[in-house]
Amino acid sequence: MSRPANSRFISMSASNMGAVALLLGCLIGPAHADTPAFTLSSPDLASGSFDRKFILGGFGCTGGNVSPALQWSNPPVGTKSFALQMHDPDAPTGSGFWHWAIYNLPASATGLPQGAGNAAASLPTPAFGGASDFLDTGATGGNGNYGGPCPPVGDKPHHYMFTLYALSVDDLEAAGGIPRSGTAALHAYMLNRGMTDKVLGKASFMATYGR
């Protein structure tokens, strides 16, 4: 039987396959870089639930209302500030419940110590505590402070989502055209829809509490 006319071509292609693959690898590079993930966590909530120390002291709850410590790592390159929000989507309001918000955290920050959310003066400049749904109730000791979980008695445990946004701007409100006094929902809209081109990444974790 005679050899196919293109057998020499096939043989040569196979013999050079490794060299071609190596050349393409050098030109194109790896398909996926091993970039560390942007992460957010809390050593105080490592169990996945809230101790009494971090529960609200009001509205029928008798906790200490101390804000938990937070830590984050590997923010995206180009990050100029961070925005933090804590939200309970299970609250029987139709829109959830906003417990805590901090905006314009400096890019140099890598976390917040326990209790940082209980006094605005303790936040790193130029960060400030944003409005929560405890506004003007006095339950948090002052507007802009942390408000711990206090779900209705008998509810299944609620889920409390902490989310940290890494931004390419120094001032979220100036970039988004919104007031510092704007609600947490307004800020969340800007962070998740209105100015997503300024959000370089976000990290989150969830903890639960019921009574």
C-alpha positions, 0 to 999 in steps of 0.5 A: 500500500502506498503512503498518503501524499501528506504523510510526511507533513503529518509526521513533521507536524507531530515532531514539532508539536512540543516546540510549537506549544512552548512557543505559543505559551511564551507568546500568550502566557498563562490563561489564569494568573494566580491572583490572591482572592480579596477576602473579608472576615471577622475573628469575633464571628469565626463560629458563624454566629454572634455572641451576646457581646455583639447583639443590640442593647435595645428593642427587647435585646440585651446585648453589649452592642459592640461592633465585631473586629474585621480584617481584610486582605488582597484588595485589587490593585488601584484601590483608593478607598473601601466601603463597608455595609452590614445588612439583614435580608431576612428582616420583616420589612420588605427591604431587609434591615441595614445595621452598619455602614462605613464609607471612605475607609482609606486604602491603607486600612486592613481591618477594624478593631473590635468596637471601632463601630461604636465611636465615629472618632475612632475610625481612620481618617477620612472614614465616617459612619453612614446612616443605618436603619437605627437612625434617630432611635438612640439604640446605637448610642448615636447615628452612624454607629454599629447596631447589632442583631435583634431579630423578632422572637421566634423567627428562624435565625437571620442572616447578617451579610458583611460586604466590603467594596474596594473602590477606585475613588477616594470619596464615594459620595463625591464620585456618586453625587450623593450626600453623606447623609444618604441612606444605606440603600442609596449607597448600596444602589450606587455601589451595585449599579450606579457606579460599578465602574468605580468598584474594583472588587468586593468581599463578604461573609455572613453570620447568623443570629436568632432568638 
